[in-house]
C-alpha cells in the first residue's frame, strides 16, 4: 500500500473515533474511556511510523518539506503528552472531556495541514514505487510500535 494512502487511512480511523467521542453522551464515561484508549493506541502507532519512516523519507525526497516536517513533529510532541495524560485520567474527571476536545482540535489541524499542504508535494517527489515501498515498511513498523505515547521520539523533545 502507498505510504500516503496508509497515513490518510489512519487519519480517517482516528477521525471516526473523534466523531464517536463527540456523539457520546455527557455521562458516557465507560464509552469515552474506551474511545480515548483507541485514540491513544491509533495515534501512538501513527506518529511512530511517521517519525521513524515517513518523515525522514519525505525530507530526503522533498527537502522543501523540512519546515512542514519539523512543525508536524512539534504538533506530535504536544499531542503525545496530552495522550499520556488522558491515558491515566478518569473519564469522570471534569478535565477529561476538555482535554479530549483540545486534543481533537489539535489533531484535526495536524491532519489537514499534512494532507493539504505537503503530502501532495511528497507524492510528486517520491512517485508510486517509492511510496509503495514506504507503505510496506510502515505497515511492518506499525506492528512494533510502542503502546506508550511517551515512547515516540518527539515526546522527548
C-alpha positions as CSV (number, residue, x, y, z in Angstrom):
1,X,0.0,0.0,0.0
2,X,1.1,3.5,-0.8
3,X,2.6,5.2,2.3
4,X,0.5,8.4,1.9
5,X,-2.7,6.3,1.5
6,X,-1.8,4.4,4.6
7,X,-1.4,7.6,6.6
8,X,-4.6,9.0,5.3
9,X,-6.4,5.8,6.3
10,X,-5.0,6.3,9.8
11,X,-6.4,9.8,9.7
12,X,-9.8,8.5,8.8
13,X,-9.7,5.9,11.6
14,X,-8.8,8.5,14.2
15,X,-11.4,10.9,12.8
16,X,-14.2,8.2,13.2
17,X,-13.1,7.8,16.8
18,X,-13.3,11.5,17.3
19,X,-16.9,11.6,15.9
20,X,-17.9,8.7,18.2
21,X,-16.4,10.6,21.2
22,X,-18.3,13.8,20.2
23,X,-21.6,11.8,19.9
24,X,-21.2,10.0,23.2
25,X,-23.4,11.4,25.9
26,X,-22.1,13.7,28.6
27,X,-22.1,10.9,31.2
28,X,-21.0,8.0,28.9
29,X,-17.8,7.6,30.9
30,X,-17.1,4.0,30.0
31,X,-17.7,4.6,26.3
32,X,-15.5,7.7,26.3
33,X,-12.7,5.8,28.1
34,X,-12.8,3.0,25.5
35,X,-12.8,5.6,22.7
36,X,-9.9,7.5,24.3
37,X,-7.9,4.3,24.7
38,X,-8.4,3.5,21.0
39,X,-7.3,7.0,20.0
40,X,-4.2,6.6,22.2
41,X,-3.4,3.3,20.5
42,X,-4.1,4.5,17.0
43,X,-2.3,7.9,17.2
44,X,0.7,6.5,19.0
45,X,1.3,3.9,16.3
46,X,0.6,6.5,13.6
47,X,3.1,9.0,15.0
48,X,5.6,6.3,15.4
49,X,5.6,5.3,11.8
50,X,5.6,8.9,10.6
51,X,8.6,9.8,12.7
52,X,10.6,6.6,12.2
53,X,9.9,6.1,8.4
54,X,7.8,8.6,6.6
55,X,9.2,12.0,7.8
56,X,12.9,11.1,7.2
57,X,12.0,9.8,3.7
58,X,9.9,12.9,3.0
59,X,12.7,15.3,4.0
60,X,15.1,13.4,1.8
61,X,12.8,13.2,-1.3
62,X,11.4,16.7,-0.9
63,X,13.8,18.9,1.0
64,X,11.3,21.9,0.8
65,X,9.1,20.0,3.2
66,X,11.6,20.4,6.1
67,X,9.6,23.1,7.8
68,X,6.4,21.2,7.5
69,X,8.0,18.1,8.9
70,X,9.5,20.0,11.8
71,X,6.2,21.6,12.6
72,X,4.5,18.2,12.5
73,X,7.0,16.8,14.9
74,X,6.2,19.6,17.3
75,X,2.5,19.0,16.9
76,X,3.1,15.3,17.7
77,X,5.0,16.4,20.9
78,X,2.0,18.3,22.2
79,X,-0.5,15.6,21.3
80,X,1.6,12.7,22.7
81,X,1.8,14.4,26.0
82,X,-1.9,15.0,26.0
83,X,-2.5,11.4,25.2
84,X,-0.2,10.3,28.1
85,X,-2.3,12.5,30.4
86,X,-5.6,11.1,29.0
87,X,-4.2,7.5,29.5
88,X,-4.3,7.9,33.3
89,X,-7.2,10.4,33.6
90,X,-10.5,9.1,35.0
91,X,-13.2,9.8,32.3
92,X,-15.4,11.2,35.1
93,X,-12.8,13.9,35.9
94,X,-14.1,17.3,34.8
95,X,-11.0,17.8,32.7
96,X,-11.4,14.7,30.7
97,X,-13.8,16.0,28.0
98,X,-12.0,19.3,27.8
99,X,-8.6,17.6,27.3
100,X,-10.1,15.4,24.7
101,X,-11.7,18.3,22.9
102,X,-8.4,20.2,22.7
103,X,-6.7,17.0,21.5
104,X,-9.3,16.6,18.8
105,X,-8.8,20.2,17.6
106,X,-5.0,19.8,17.5
107,X,-5.1,16.5,15.7
108,X,-7.6,17.7,13.1
109,X,-5.4,20.7,12.4
110,X,-2.4,18.4,12.1
111,X,-4.2,16.1,9.7
112,X,-5.5,18.9,7.5
113,X,-2.0,20.5,7.2
114,X,-0.4,17.2,6.2
115,X,-3.0,16.2,3.7
116,X,-3.5,19.6,2.0
117,X,-0.1,21.4,2.4
118,X,2.6,18.9,2.0
119,X,1.5,15.3,1.2
120,X,0.9,16.3,-2.5
121,X,4.5,17.7,-2.7
122,X,5.9,14.5,-1.2
123,X,3.8,12.3,-3.6
124,X,5.2,14.2,-6.5
125,X,8.8,14.0,-5.3
126,X,8.6,10.3,-4.4
127,X,6.5,8.6,-7.0
128,X,4.4,5.5,-6.8
129,X,7.1,2.8,-6.4
130,X,8.9,4.6,-3.6
131,X,5.6,5.3,-1.8
132,X,4.6,1.7,-2.1
133,X,7.9,0.6,-0.6
134,X,7.5,3.1,2.2
135,X,3.9,1.9,2.8
136,X,5.2,-1.7,3.3
137,X,7.9,-0.6,5.7
138,X,5.3,1.4,7.6
139,X,2.8,-1.4,7.9
140,X,5.5,-3.7,9.3
141,X,6.8,-1.0,11.7
142,X,3.3,-0.4,13.0
143,X,3.2,-3.9,14.4
144,X,6.2,-3.0,16.5
145,X,5.1,0.5,17.6
146,X,5.1,1.3,21.3
147,X,1.9,1.4,23.4
148,X,3.2,4.3,25.5
149,X,2.8,7.7,23.7
150,X,5.8,9.0,25.6
151,X,7.9,6.3,23.8
152,X,7.6,8.1,20.5
153,X,10.7,10.1,19.8
154,X,9.0,13.5,19.5
155,X,7.5,13.2,23.0
156,X,11.0,13.5,24.4
157,X,12.0,16.7,22.5
